[in-house]
Amino acid sequence: MSNAHLLINMEQKKFIRNKEEKIEIIYETFLNLLKDKGYNNLSTNHIAEIAPISLGTIYRYFPEGKAAIIKGYFEHIKEKIIDEEFFELASENDLSKLFKLIISKHLKVYRNNLEAFLAYEQALLSNKELFKNHRISVYEFAKETVKKLREGNEAYRNLPEERFIESFLLIYNLIEAITHRHLAIIPMFKSDDEIIKFLTKLVMFSIQYLRDSS
């Protein structure tokens, strides 16, 4: 490889790294302001006033403003749960092991981002358009996950796609609802191991129920 190509690659990596750093700063500033101001009182101007990033840069990465920022952040969060490890394990057809992985990751991510989740929940309840966009985003996330699962495993391709998406959404929302109740409202389990075991058994029961009712 020539020195010219090496220089171009180095510049590309630098640009990507700077972009990622800027996006992380935007997310962090947005979430801090969200907790203080609430979603309806928050604007991209507030982010630009506090973060060392121009308003033009914010709109370059998030053309739709704050709605795009919060959507991007939670898509980033989902990717920490449904990642390459998840898809690799899914190919083994060990559903109990697979859902233990999802639940443990979900628990960790939710705990580490609890304030952001609670602020986002308040934003959803107070903004109908954001709530509508969130529902669409969650459905698209499930659809994309199911698509990858079907591509990587022949057994999943035999399942009707829309039914598969609905089942995935039900199970994912079930995990999220109980995790939220346990961490944000009242502890229901004495340890992470206990909630992971309980949710894994509940999910396996739900899968059997969905199979029997299909």
JOPE-V716582 format. One record per residue. N is the residue number from 1. SS is DSSP state (helix for helix, strand for strand, loop for the rest). PHI is phi in radians with two decimals (none if undefined). OMEGA is omega as a letter, one per 40 degrees, with the letter a starting at -180 (999 if undefined). Layout:
BEGIN
[[N	SS	PHI	OMEGA] [N	SS	PHI	OMEGA]]
END
This chain:
BEGIN
[[1	loop	none	a] [2	loop	-1.29	i] [3	helix	-1.09	i] [4	helix	-1.12	i] [5	helix	-1.14	i] [6	helix	-1.08	a] [7	helix	-1.11	i] [8	helix	-1.09	i] [9	helix	-1.09	i] [10	helix	-1.11	i] [11	helix	-1.15	i] [12	helix	-1.09	i] [13	helix	-1.10	a] [14	helix	-1.11	a] [15	helix	-1.12	a] [16	helix	-1.09	a] [17	helix	-1.11	i] [18	helix	-1.13	i] [19	helix	-1.09	i] [20	helix	-1.09	i] [21	helix	-1.11	i] [22	helix	-1.13	i] [23	helix	-1.11	i] [24	helix	-1.08	i] [25	helix	-1.15	i] [26	helix	-1.06	i] [27	helix	-1.03	a] [28	helix	-1.07	a] [29	helix	-1.13	i] [30	helix	-1.03	a] [31	helix	-1.16	i] [32	helix	-1.12	i] [33	helix	-1.22	i] [34	helix	-1.04	a] [35	helix	-1.18	a] [36	helix	-1.50	a] [37	helix	-1.81	a] [38	loop	1.49	a] [39	loop	-1.12	a] [40	loop	-1.15	a] [41	loop	-1.64	a] [42	loop	-1.77	i] [43	loop	-2.37	i] [44	helix	-1.15	i] [45	helix	-1.08	i] [46	helix	-1.09	i] [47	helix	-1.12	a] [48	helix	-1.13	i] [49	helix	-1.20	a] [50	helix	-1.71	a] [51	loop	-1.39	i] [52	loop	-1.39	a] [53	loop	-2.43	a] [54	loop	-1.30	i] [55	helix	-1.09	i] [56	helix	-1.09	i] [57	helix	-1.18	i] [58	helix	-1.03	a] [59	helix	-1.30	i] [60	helix	-1.15	a] [61	helix	-1.54	a] [62	loop	-2.35	a] [63	loop	-1.00	a] [64	loop	-1.61	i] [65	loop	1.30	a] [66	helix	-1.13	i] [67	helix	-1.11	i] [68	helix	-1.25	i] [69	helix	-1.11	a] [70	helix	-1.21	i] [71	helix	-1.13	i] [72	helix	-1.09	a] [73	helix	-1.11	a] [74	helix	-1.34	i] [75	helix	-1.19	i] [76	helix	-1.10	i] [77	helix	-1.12	a] [78	helix	-1.05	a] [79	helix	-1.17	i] [80	helix	-1.35	i] [81	helix	-1.71	i] [82	loop	-1.67	a] [83	loop	-2.04	a] [84	helix	-1.08	i] [85	helix	-1.05	i] [86	helix	-1.05	a] [87	helix	-1.20	i] [88	helix	-1.14	a] [89	helix	-1.21	a] [90	helix	-1.07	a] [91	loop	-1.24	a] [92	loop	-1.49	i] [93	loop	1.12	i] [94	loop	-1.74	a] [95	helix	-1.14	i] [96	helix	-1.08	i] [97	helix	-1.13	a] [98	helix	-1.09	a] [99	helix	-1.33	i] [100	helix	-1.07	i] [101	helix	-1.12	a] [102	helix	-1.05	a] [103	helix	-1.15	i] [104	helix	-1.14	i] [105	helix	-1.21	i] [106	helix	-1.07	i] [107	helix	-1.06	a] [108	helix	-1.13	a] [109	helix	-1.11	a] [110	helix	-1.12	i] [111	helix	-1.11	a] [112	helix	-1.23	a] [113	loop	-2.17	a] [114	helix	-1.02	a] [115	helix	-1.09	i] [116	helix	-1.16	i] [117	helix	-1.09	a] [118	helix	-1.18	i] [119	helix	-1.16	i] [120	helix	-1.15	i] [121	helix	-1.07	i] [122	helix	-1.09	i] [123	helix	-1.12	i] [124	helix	-1.09	a] [125	helix	-1.23	a] [126	helix	-1.81	a] [127	loop	-2.43	a] [128	helix	-1.12	a] [129	helix	-1.18	i] [130	helix	-1.11	i] [131	helix	-1.08	i] [132	helix	-1.09	i] [133	helix	-1.12	i] [134	helix	-1.12	i] [135	helix	-1.07	i] [136	helix	-1.13	a] [137	helix	-1.09	i] [138	helix	-1.13	i] [139	helix	-1.11	i] [140	helix	-1.12	i] [141	helix	-1.08	i] [142	helix	-1.13	a] [143	helix	-1.09	a] [144	helix	-1.17	i] [145	helix	-1.11	i] [146	helix	-1.09	i] [147	helix	-1.03	i] [148	helix	-1.18	i] [149	helix	-1.10	a] [150	helix	-1.20	i] [151	helix	-1.22	a] [152	helix	-1.68	a] [153	loop	-2.61	a] [154	helix	-1.09	a] [155	helix	-1.07	i] [156	helix	-1.27	a] [157	helix	-1.22	i] [158	loop	-1.39	i] [159	loop	-1.52	i] [160	loop	-1.03	a] [161	helix	-1.01	a] [162	helix	-1.15	i] [163	helix	-1.13	i] [164	helix	-1.09	i] [165	helix	-1.09	i] [166	helix	-1.05	a] [167	helix	-1.16	i] [168	helix	-1.07	i] [169	helix	-1.08	a] [170	helix	-1.05	a] [171	helix	-1.18	a] [172	helix	-1.11	i] [173	helix	-1.19	i] [174	helix	-1.10	i] [175	helix	-1.05	a] [176	helix	-1.14	a] [177	helix	-1.11	a] [178	helix	-1.26	i] [179	helix	-1.06	i] [180	helix	-1.06	a] [181	helix	-1.05	a] [182	helix	-1.18	a] [183	helix	-1.54	a] [184	helix	-1.78	a] [185	helix	-2.00	i] [186	loop	-2.60	i] [187	loop	-1.09	a] [188	loop	-1.92	a] [189	loop	-2.34	a] [190	loop	-1.44	a] [191	loop	-2.67	i] [192	helix	-1.11	i] [193	helix	-1.03	a] [194	helix	-1.17	a] [195	helix	-1.22	i] [196	helix	-1.12	i] [197	helix	-1.11	a] [198	helix	-1.09	a] [199	helix	-1.17	i] [200	helix	-1.09	i] [201	helix	-1.13	i] [202	helix	-1.14	i] [203	helix	-1.13	i] [204	helix	-1.09	i] [205	helix	-1.10	a] [206	helix	-1.11	i] [207	helix	-1.08	i] [208	helix	-1.13	i] [209	helix	-1.09	a] [210	helix	-1.14	i] [211	helix	-1.16	a] [212	helix	-1.20	a] [213	helix	-1.62	a] [214	loop	-1.43	999]]
END
